Amino acid sequence: MKTLKRRMLDVTDETGDVPGWVLITLMTAGLVILIWGLAGPALSAIFEQAIAKVTGM
């Protein structure tokens, strides 16, 4: 049976799962790069059209 102090340490331990967070960070960065690569030209065209309409060019 765990002591109260040991149970409190288990609850307050914030070391986390470093390899898991690294994997999540790398996967997120990969998704951002992939989406940016696919949608970048379309978003750029939309932005240029919007600016052209606002400036009247």
N, C-alpha and C positions, 0 to 999 in steps of 0.2 A: 504494500500500500504506500502510495506516495505521500510525502509530507506536504503540508500546506505551502511551505516555502518553495518546494520543488514544483508544485502545481502552478504557483504564481510565476515562477521563472519561465515555465512552458508557455504561459499565456502572454507574457510580456516580451518574449524572445522575438526580435525583429530582424534577425540576420537574413531571413528569406532564403529563397532558392535562386542563387546567383546564376547557375547555368540555364535555368528556366527563363529568367528575365533577359539574359543575353539572347536566347533563342527568340523570344517574343520581339525584342528590339530589332534583331536582324531580319526577322520575317516581316515586320512592319516596314522597315526601310526598303526591303525588296518589293513589297507591294506598292509602296509610294513610287519607286523608280519605274516599275512596270506600268502603273496607271498613268504616270506622267508621260512616259514614252508613247503610250497609245493615245492618250487624250490631249497631249500637249499641242500638237498642230491645230486640232479643232478648237481648243480653247483660245489659242493665239488668234485664230481667224475671227472668232466671235468677238474677242476684245478689240481687234483692229476695226471690225465693222461698227462696233458700238462707239468707238472714239471718232470714227469718220462721220457717223450720224450726228454726234454732239458738236463736233467742230465744223460741220458742213462741208467737208472735203469730198 
